[in-house]
Amino acid sequence: MAVKLVICSSSDISAKKAEEMGMRFLPIPVSFGSEQYLDGVDLFPDEFFEKLIETDVFPVTSQISPYVFEECFREIISQGDTPLAITISSKLSGTYENACVAASEVKGKAFVVDSLNACLGEAILVYHAYNLVASGLSAEDIVDRLNSDKKKIRLIALLDTLEYLKKGGRISSAVAFAGELLSIKPVISVIDGEVKAIGKARGSKRGNNLLTELVDKSGGIDFEMPFSLAYSGGSDVLLKKYIEDSARLWVGHTENLPTLKIGATIGTHVGPGAVAVSFFLKDLV
């Protein structure tokens, strides 16, 4: 009986990548007004950001329903395997709770882990889980390891604009206007499962420097564990500039830096031009 990972599109791991890794991919519903999509199935990052920029309708993401999880779990169980789902933070979405409802319906034959993260922070926990599955650990032991190790994950992101935080009601129009006028670049993080502002800088260069400084202050990157960078929008120019400005962080790893495209779940709020990094700490601080 093998452990089969079930992941959500909120991790920004593509459906194709999930299939290649032998994982089940469940998309989060996204709507632009009356137009309904499934994230990563019929709406991909480049198309999402085109619509986000071009339309006046602010997108809304929904939860994956208990029924979708239960159907997935039962199919995996019928094949003789054990489903283990990893979800977006329970403090950002009801998806974790829905997965738990589905797990209760299959009477303890499925496991669910709350990543307490999102986007690439969720993704690196999935990659860690994949490695644990490959090592032959039981589902119970993998869950224990994930719940312990997820405390070491840090996700830090530099936003290029305040516009979408304003549209999503996260900040006032006055704050957004003042920020854009002064070219303020906010830095956000996921802390205890919630998105919080942890800094700001004037201009992209200072923003990149602040992002690098915050990575250093957090305790340093454990390169023995999964890590990733990510960007939002149709161009990776700002990501490349950040990598150039933070080159000392990546010594010995620049040849094959793992990157993700930020999708709808987090992209709705950060907008295009965001740059993010997520990693496991060398030591828990």
BALOBA-1460 file (C-alpha; in Angstrom, 3 decimals):
// residues 285
<rec num="1" residu="m" x="0.000" y="0.000" z="0.000"/>
<rec num="2" residu="a" x="1.639" y="3.242" z="-1.180"/>
<rec num="3" residu="v" x="1.098" y="6.781" z="0.067"/>
<rec num="4" residu="k" x="-0.474" y="8.956" z="-2.647"/>
<rec num="5" residu="l" x="-0.095" y="12.712" z="-2.250"/>
<rec num="6" residu="v" x="-3.072" y="14.949" z="-3.025"/>
<rec num="7" residu="i" x="-2.197" y="18.597" z="-3.660"/>
<rec num="8" residu="c" x="-4.135" y="21.779" z="-4.381"/>
<rec num="9" residu="s" x="-3.521" y="24.350" z="-7.100"/>
<rec num="10" residu="s" x="-2.883" y="26.888" z="-4.317"/>
<rec num="11" residu="s" x="0.633" y="25.398" z="-4.138"/>
<rec num="12" residu="d" x="1.251" y="26.702" z="-7.685"/>
<rec num="13" residu="i" x="2.673" y="23.313" z="-8.628"/>
<rec num="14" residu="s" x="1.243" y="22.708" z="-12.094"/>
<rec num="15" residu="a" x="-1.090" y="19.830" z="-12.896"/>
<rec num="16" residu="k" x="1.512" y="18.538" z="-15.350"/>
<rec num="17" residu="k" x="4.258" y="18.574" z="-12.710"/>
<rec num="18" residu="a" x="1.964" y="16.855" z="-10.213"/>
<rec num="19" residu="e" x="1.182" y="14.125" z="-12.738"/>
<rec num="20" residu="e" x="4.888" y="13.633" z="-13.490"/>
<rec num="21" residu="m" x="5.526" y="13.194" z="-9.757"/>
<rec num="22" residu="g" x="2.640" y="10.758" z="-9.324"/>
<rec num="23" residu="m" x="0.511" y="13.152" z="-7.256"/>
<rec num="24" residu="r" x="-3.195" y="13.960" z="-7.537"/>
<rec num="25" residu="f" x="-3.935" y="17.588" z="-8.427"/>
<rec num="26" residu="l" x="-7.116" y="19.338" z="-7.273"/>
<rec num="27" residu="p" x="-7.885" y="22.793" z="-8.741"/>
<rec num="28" residu="i" x="-9.303" y="25.712" z="-6.791"/>
<rec num="29" residu="p" x="-12.351" y="27.365" z="-8.435"/>
<rec num="30" residu="v" x="-11.807" y="30.945" z="-9.636"/>
<rec num="31" residu="s" x="-14.456" y="33.340" z="-10.900"/>
<rec num="32" residu="f" x="-14.276" y="36.642" z="-12.764"/>
<rec num="33" residu="g" x="-17.850" y="37.805" z="-12.334"/>
<rec num="34" residu="s" x="-20.020" y="35.222" z="-14.111"/>
<rec num="35" residu="e" x="-17.023" y="33.510" z="-15.732"/>
<rec num="36" residu="q" x="-16.042" y="30.327" z="-13.879"/>
<rec num="37" residu="y" x="-12.637" y="28.630" z="-14.108"/>
<rec num="38" residu="l" x="-10.566" y="25.924" z="-12.471"/>
<rec num="39" residu="d" x="-7.120" y="27.133" z="-11.440"/>
<rec num="40" residu="g" x="-4.409" y="25.268" z="-13.331"/>
<rec num="41" residu="v" x="-6.911" y="23.387" z="-15.518"/>
<rec num="42" residu="d" x="-8.538" y="25.979" z="-17.771"/>
<rec num="43" residu="l" x="-6.975" y="29.095" z="-16.252"/>
<rec num="44" residu="f" x="-3.180" y="29.323" z="-16.128"/>
<rec num="45" residu="p" x="-0.931" y="32.004" z="-14.544"/>
<rec num="46" residu="d" x="-0.218" y="34.031" z="-17.701"/>
<rec num="47" residu="e" x="-3.899" y="34.071" z="-18.704"/>
<rec num="48" residu="f" x="-4.973" y="34.872" z="-15.143"/>
<rec num="49" residu="f" x="-2.752" y="37.951" z="-14.917"/>
<rec num="50" residu="e" x="-3.852" y="39.150" z="-18.354"/>
<rec num="51" residu="k" x="-7.462" y="39.044" z="-17.155"/>
<rec num="52" residu="l" x="-6.542" y="40.574" z="-13.800"/>
<rec num="53" residu="i" x="-4.948" y="43.581" z="-15.512"/>
<rec num="54" residu="e" x="-7.478" y="43.998" z="-18.327"/>
<rec num="55" residu="t" x="-10.778" y="43.584" z="-16.483"/>
<rec num="56" residu="d" x="-12.441" y="45.764" z="-13.862"/>
<rec num="57" residu="v" x="-13.933" y="42.663" z="-12.234"/>
<rec num="58" residu="f" x="-11.956" y="41.512" z="-9.198"/>
<rec num="59" residu="p" x="-11.539" y="37.717" z="-9.174"/>
<rec num="60" residu="v" x="-12.819" y="35.517" z="-6.371"/>
<rec num="61" residu="t" x="-11.302" y="32.170" z="-5.382"/>
<rec num="62" residu="s" x="-13.378" y="29.455" z="-3.719"/>
<rec num="63" residu="q" x="-12.687" y="26.389" z="-1.594"/>
<rec num="64" residu="i" x="-12.286" y="22.882" z="-2.915"/>
<rec num="65" residu="s" x="-15.441" y="21.136" z="-1.733"/>
<rec num="66" residu="p" x="-15.599" y="18.128" z="0.630"/>
<rec num="67" residu="y" x="-17.230" y="16.166" z="-2.205"/>
<rec num="68" residu="v" x="-14.244" y="16.704" z="-4.537"/>
<rec num="69" residu="f" x="-11.831" y="15.594" z="-1.818"/>
<rec num="70" residu="e" x="-13.936" y="12.578" z="-0.883"/>
<rec num="71" residu="e" x="-14.259" y="11.450" z="-4.500"/>
<rec num="72" residu="c" x="-10.475" y="11.731" z="-4.897"/>
<rec num="73" residu="f" x="-9.784" y="9.902" z="-1.624"/>
<rec num="74" residu="r" x="-12.146" y="7.036" z="-2.469"/>
<rec num="75" residu="e" x="-10.566" y="6.552" z="-5.886"/>
<rec num="76" residu="i" x="-7.081" y="6.345" z="-4.353"/>
<rec num="77" residu="i" x="-8.263" y="3.952" z="-1.628"/>
<rec num="78" residu="s" x="-9.960" y="1.732" z="-4.229"/>
<rec num="79" residu="q" x="-6.550" y="1.337" z="-5.877"/>
<rec num="80" residu="g" x="-5.078" y="0.075" z="-2.618"/>
<rec num="81" residu="d" x="-3.211" y="3.273" z="-1.744"/>
<rec num="82" residu="t" x="-3.390" y="5.760" z="1.137"/>
<rec num="83" residu="p" x="-4.296" y="9.380" z="0.293"/>
<rec num="84" residu="l" x="-2.413" y="12.183" z="2.047"/>
<rec num="85" residu="a" x="-3.640" y="15.686" z="1.228"/>
<rec num="86" residu="i" x="-1.634" y="18.865" z="1.811"/>
<rec num="87" residu="t" x="-3.680" y="22.065" z="1.757"/>
<rec num="88" residu="i" x="-3.348" y="25.825" z="1.847"/>
<rec num="89" residu="s" x="-3.313" y="27.352" z="5.339"/>
<rec num="90" residu="s" x="-6.540" y="26.842" z="7.265"/>
<rec num="91" residu="k" x="-6.317" y="30.527" z="8.238"/>
<rec num="92" residu="l" x="-6.522" y="31.590" z="4.587"/>
<rec num="93" residu="s" x="-9.155" y="29.175" z="3.272"/>
<rec num="94" residu="g" x="-11.727" y="26.595" z="4.351"/>
<rec num="95" residu="t" x="-10.104" y="24.022" z="2.047"/>
<rec num="96" residu="y" x="-8.292" y="22.252" z="4.925"/>
<rec num="97" residu="e" x="-11.531" y="21.887" z="6.873"/>
<rec num="98" residu="n" x="-13.276" y="20.490" z="3.783"/>
<rec num="99" residu="a" x="-10.483" y="17.952" z="3.307"/>
<rec num="100" residu="c" x="-10.870" y="16.892" z="6.946"/>
<rec num="101" residu="v" x="-14.623" y="16.428" z="6.439"/>
<rec num="102" residu="a" x="-13.875" y="14.193" z="3.449"/>
<rec num="103" residu="a" x="-11.267" y="12.232" z="5.425"/>
<rec num="104" residu="s" x="-13.833" y="11.542" z="8.151"/>
<rec num="105" residu="e" x="-16.192" y="10.131" z="5.527"/>
<rec num="106" residu="v" x="-13.622" y="7.502" z="4.519"/>
<rec num="107" residu="k" x="-13.193" y="6.530" z="8.181"/>
<rec num="108" residu="g" x="-9.547" y="7.222" z="8.875"/>
<rec num="109" residu="k" x="-8.211" y="5.871" z="5.599"/>
<rec num="110" residu="a" x="-7.025" y="9.320" z="4.449"/>
<rec num="111" residu="f" x="-4.700" y="11.874" z="6.033"/>
<rec num="112" residu="v" x="-4.726" y="15.669" z="5.805"/>
<rec num="113" residu="v" x="-1.959" y="18.167" z="6.604"/>
<rec num="114" residu="d" x="-2.538" y="21.903" z="7.008"/>
<rec num="115" residu="s" x="0.528" y="23.520" z="5.418"/>
<rec num="116" residu="l" x="-0.094" y="26.764" z="7.352"/>
<rec num="117" residu="n" x="1.248" y="28.323" z="4.179"/>
<rec num="118" residu="a" x="0.386" y="29.049" z="0.551"/>
<rec num="119" residu="c" x="1.904" y="29.289" z="-2.899"/>
<rec num="120" residu="l" x="5.600" y="28.353" z="-2.878"/>
<rec num="121" residu="g" x="5.596" y="27.888" z="0.909"/>
<rec num="122" residu="e" x="2.975" y="25.207" z="0.411"/>
<rec num="123" residu="a" x="4.898" y="23.865" z="-2.591"/>
<rec num="124" residu="i" x="8.148" y="23.193" z="-0.748"/>
<rec num="125" residu="l" x="6.231" y="21.281" z="1.933"/>
<rec num="126" residu="v" x="4.744" y="19.160" z="-0.875"/>
<rec num="127" residu="y" x="8.221" y="18.518" z="-2.296"/>
<rec num="128" residu="h" x="9.424" y="17.549" z="1.185"/>
<rec num="129" residu="a" x="6.463" y="15.168" z="1.493"/>
<rec num="130" residu="y" x="7.322" y="13.664" z="-1.894"/>
<rec num="131" residu="n" x="10.847" y="12.910" z="-0.674"/>
<rec num="132" residu="l" x="9.491" y="11.362" z="2.530"/>
<rec num="133" residu="v" x="7.124" y="9.146" z="0.523"/>
<rec num="134" residu="a" x="10.062" y="8.051" z="-1.648"/>
<rec num="135" residu="s" x="12.016" y="7.151" z="1.494"/>
<rec num="136" residu="g" x="9.361" y="4.571" z="2.375"/>
<rec num="137" residu="l" x="7.929" y="6.138" z="5.540"/>
<rec num="138" residu="s" x="4.374" y="5.299" z="6.574"/>
<rec num="139" residu="a" x="1.592" y="7.865" z="6.141"/>
<rec num="140" residu="e" x="1.462" y="8.399" z="9.918"/>
<rec num="141" residu="d" x="5.204" y="9.068" z="10.125"/>
<rec num="142" residu="i" x="5.084" y="11.408" z="7.122"/>
<rec num="143" residu="v" x="2.277" y="13.419" z="8.726"/>
<rec num="144" residu="d" x="4.290" y="13.718" z="11.950"/>
<rec num="145" residu="r" x="7.379" y="14.892" z="10.057"/>
<rec num="146" residu="l" x="5.420" y="17.412" z="7.990"/>
<rec num="147" residu="n" x="3.675" y="18.881" z="11.029"/>
<rec num="148" residu="s" x="7.048" y="19.296" z="12.717"/>
<rec num="149" residu="d" x="9.090" y="20.501" z="9.746"/>
<rec num="150" residu="k" x="6.511" y="22.987" z="8.435"/>
<rec num="151" residu="k" x="7.376" y="25.206" z="11.419"/>
<rec num="152" residu="k" x="10.751" y="25.817" z="9.746"/>
<rec num="153" residu="i" x="9.281" y="27.146" z="6.489"/>
<rec num="154" residu="r" x="9.639" y="30.827" z="5.681"/>
<rec num="155" residu="l" x="7.952" y="32.611" z="2.771"/>
<rec num="156" residu="i" x="8.929" y="36.212" z="2.043"/>
<rec num="157" residu="a" x="7.606" y="38.223" z="-0.913"/>
<rec num="158" residu="l" x="8.252" y="41.668" z="-2.390"/>
<rec num="159" residu="l" x="5.229" y="43.258" z="-4.076"/>
<rec num="160" residu="d" x="5.570" y="45.619" z="-7.021"/>
<rec num="161" residu="t" x="2.237" y="47.355" z="-6.438"/>
<rec num="162" residu="l" x="-0.314" y="48.030" z="-3.694"/>
<rec num="163" residu="e" x="-3.187" y="48.185" z="-6.191"/>
<rec num="164" residu="y" x="-4.444" y="44.639" z="-5.680"/>
<rec num="165" residu="l" x="-4.220" y="44.741" z="-1.896"/>
<rec num="166" residu="k" x="-6.494" y="47.782" z="-2.207"/>
<rec num="167" residu="k" x="-8.896" y="46.037" z="-4.587"/>
<rec num="168" residu="g" x="-9.089" y="43.068" z="-2.241"/>
<rec num="169" residu="g" x="-9.922" y="45.320" z="0.692"/>
<rec num="170" residu="r" x="-6.627" y="44.592" z="2.497"/>
<rec num="171" residu="i" x="-5.612" y="48.280" z="2.596"/>
<rec num="172" residu="s" x="-7.427" y="51.590" z="2.087"/>
<rec num="173" residu="s" x="-7.411" y="53.592" z="-1.136"/>
<rec num="174" residu="a" x="-5.578" y="56.408" z="0.646"/>
<rec num="175" residu="v" x="-2.776" y="54.104" z="1.799"/>
<rec num="176" residu="a" x="-2.490" y="52.595" z="-1.686"/>
<rec num="177" residu="f" x="-2.381" y="56.030" z="-3.335"/>
<rec num="178" residu="a" x="0.315" y="57.295" z="-0.966"/>
<rec num="179" residu="g" x="2.313" y="54.106" z="-1.418"/>
<rec num="180" residu="e" x="2.227" y="54.288" z="-5.209"/>
<rec num="181" residu="l" x="3.124" y="57.982" z="-5.110"/>
<rec num="182" residu="l" x="6.225" y="57.223" z="-3.022"/>
<rec num="183" residu="s" x="7.044" y="54.029" z="-4.963"/>
<rec num="184" residu="i" x="6.619" y="51.944" z="-1.803"/>
<rec num="185" residu="k" x="7.333" y="48.235" z="-2.261"/>
<rec num="186" residu="p" x="5.777" y="46.234" z="0.596"/>
<rec num="187" residu="v" x="7.296" y="42.993" z="1.843"/>
<rec num="188" residu="i" x="4.903" y="40.349" z="3.125"/>
<rec num="189" residu="s" x="5.301" y="36.964" z="4.770"/>
<rec num="190" residu="v" x="3.159" y="34.059" z="5.910"/>
<rec num="191" residu="i" x="3.417" y="33.936" z="9.703"/>
<rec num="192" residu="d" x="1.506" y="31.343" z="11.731"/>
<rec num="193" residu="g" x="-0.602" y="30.654" z="8.662"/>
<rec num="194" residu="e" x="-1.578" y="34.273" z="7.989"/>
<rec num="195" residu="v" x="-0.306" y="36.852" z="5.485"/>
<rec num="196" residu="k" x="1.333" y="39.777" z="7.266"/>
<rec num="197" residu="a" x="3.319" y="42.858" z="6.233"/>
<rec num="198" residu="i" x="6.861" y="42.723" z="7.599"/>
<rec num="199" residu="g" x="8.557" y="45.652" z="5.873"/>
<rec num="200" residu="k" x="8.571" y="48.202" z="3.078"/>
<rec num="201" residu="a" x="11.104" y="49.950" z="0.882"/>
<rec num="202" residu="r" x="11.135" y="52.792" z="-1.630"/>
<rec num="203" residu="g" x="11.953" y="51.518" z="-5.103"/>
<rec num="204" residu="s" x="12.772" y="48.096" z="-6.504"/>
<rec num="205" residu="k" x="16.506" y="48.155" z="-5.704"/>
<rec num="206" residu="r" x="15.924" y="48.889" z="-2.019"/>
<rec num="207" residu="g" x="13.092" y="46.377" z="-2.042"/>
<rec num="208" residu="n" x="15.381" y="43.639" z="-3.347"/>
<rec num="209" residu="n" x="17.981" y="44.545" z="-0.728"/>
<rec num="210" residu="l" x="15.351" y="44.412" z="2.019"/>
<rec num="211" residu="l" x="14.101" y="41.036" z="0.802"/>
<rec num="212" residu="t" x="17.655" y="39.664" z="0.947"/>
<rec num="213" residu="e" x="18.217" y="41.203" z="4.383"/>
<rec num="214" residu="l" x="15.036" y="39.595" z="5.723"/>
<rec num="215" residu="v" x="16.099" y="36.190" z="4.374"/>
<rec num="216" residu="d" x="19.387" y="36.595" z="6.260"/>
<rec num="217" residu="k" x="17.672" y="37.721" z="9.460"/>
<rec num="218" residu="s" x="15.253" y="34.789" z="9.384"/>
<rec num="219" residu="g" x="18.096" y="32.329" z="9.997"/>
<rec num="220" residu="g" x="19.414" y="31.345" z="6.576"/>
<rec num="221" residu="i" x="18.412" y="28.827" z="3.924"/>
<rec num="222" residu="d" x="18.775" y="25.076" z="4.456"/>
<rec num="223" residu="f" x="19.844" y="23.991" z="0.983"/>
<rec num="224" residu="e" x="19.538" y="20.327" z="1.992"/>
<rec num="225" residu="m" x="15.752" y="20.836" z="1.967"/>
<rec num="226" residu="p" x="13.448" y="21.986" z="-0.855"/>
<rec num="227" residu="f" x="13.423" y="25.720" z="-1.595"/>
<rec num="228" residu="s" x="11.932" y="27.850" z="-4.356"/>
<rec num="229" residu="l" x="11.642" y="31.299" z="-5.865"/>
<rec num="230" residu="a" x="8.524" y="32.579" z="-7.607"/>
<rec num="231" residu="y" x="7.205" y="35.510" z="-9.603"/>
<rec num="232" residu="s" x="3.812" y="36.824" z="-10.659"/>
<rec num="233" residu="g" x="2.729" y="38.111" z="-14.059"/>
<rec num="234" residu="g" x="3.824" y="37.367" z="-17.597"/>
<rec num="235" residu="s" x="7.502" y="38.313" z="-17.219"/>
<rec num="236" residu="d" x="10.277" y="37.023" z="-14.965"/>
<rec num="237" residu="v" x="12.413" y="40.159" z="-15.456"/>
<rec num="238" residu="l" x="11.961" y="41.324" z="-11.841"/>
<rec num="239" residu="l" x="12.809" y="37.847" z="-10.552"/>
<rec num="240" residu="k" x="16.022" y="37.794" z="-12.587"/>
<rec num="241" residu="k" x="16.921" y="41.221" z="-11.211"/>
<rec num="242" residu="y" x="16.308" y="40.005" z="-7.663"/>
<rec num="243" residu="i" x="18.494" y="36.926" z="-8.230"/>
<rec num="244" residu="e" x="21.230" y="39.225" z="-9.544"/>
<rec num="245" residu="d" x="20.913" y="41.586" z="-6.559"/>
<rec num="246" residu="s" x="20.894" y="38.691" z="-4.067"/>
<rec num="247" residu="a" x="23.589" y="36.582" z="-5.757"/>
<rec num="248" residu="r" x="25.451" y="35.923" z="-2.509"/>
<rec num="249" residu="l" x="22.453" y="33.949" z="-1.206"/>
<rec num="250" residu="w" x="22.636" y="31.466" z="-4.066"/>
<rec num="251" residu="v" x="26.368" y="30.713" z="-4.287"/>
<rec num="252" residu="g" x="26.717" y="27.132" z="-5.517"/>
<rec num="253" residu="h" x="23.047" y="26.930" z="-6.519"/>
<rec num="254" residu="t" x="22.667" y="29.459" z="-9.347"/>
<rec num="255" residu="e" x="22.761" y="26.894" z="-12.161"/>
<rec num="256" residu="n" x="19.380" y="25.399" z="-11.366"/>
<rec num="257" residu="l" x="17.348" y="27.661" z="-9.110"/>
<rec num="258" residu="p" x="13.820" y="26.226" z="-8.760"/>
<rec num="259" residu="t" x="11.126" y="28.727" z="-9.716"/>
<rec num="260" residu="l" x="7.340" y="28.776" z="-9.809"/>
<rec num="261" residu="k" x="4.795" y="31.044" z="-11.458"/>
<rec num="262" residu="i" x="2.401" y="32.483" z="-8.891"/>
<rec num="263" residu="g" x="-1.158" y="31.584" z="-9.803"/>
<rec num="264" residu="a" x="-4.643" y="32.800" z="-9.002"/>
<rec num="265" residu="t" x="-4.917" y="31.998" z="-5.291"/>
<rec num="266" residu="i" x="-2.216" y="34.415" z="-4.137"/>
<rec num="267" residu="g" x="-1.921" y="36.353" z="-7.408"/>
<rec num="268" residu="t" x="-5.371" y="37.820" z="-6.804"/>
<rec num="269" residu="h" x="-3.968" y="39.796" z="-3.877"/>
<rec num="270" residu="v" x="-0.342" y="40.494" z="-4.857"/>
<rec num="271" residu="g" x="-0.891" y="41.394" z="-8.512"/>
<rec num="272" residu="p" x="1.799" y="41.206" z="-11.212"/>
<rec num="273" residu="g" x="5.462" y="41.940" z="-10.548"/>
<rec num="274" residu="a" x="5.774" y="40.178" z="-7.188"/>
<rec num="275" residu="v" x="8.939" y="38.246" z="-6.348"/>
<rec num="276" residu="a" x="9.010" y="35.629" z="-3.597"/>
<rec num="277" residu="v" x="11.339" y="33.150" z="-1.944"/>
<rec num="278" residu="s" x="10.485" y="30.242" z="0.341"/>
<rec num="279" residu="f" x="12.784" y="27.882" z="2.190"/>
<rec num="280" residu="f" x="13.324" y="25.774" z="5.290"/>
<rec num="281" residu="l" x="15.408" y="27.417" z="8.001"/>
<rec num="282" residu="k" x="18.802" y="25.990" z="8.865"/>
<rec num="283" residu="d" x="17.761" y="26.216" z="12.504"/>
<rec num="284" residu="l" x="14.359" y="26.956" z="13.988"/>
<rec num="285" residu="v" x="14.516" y="30.410" z="15.548"/>
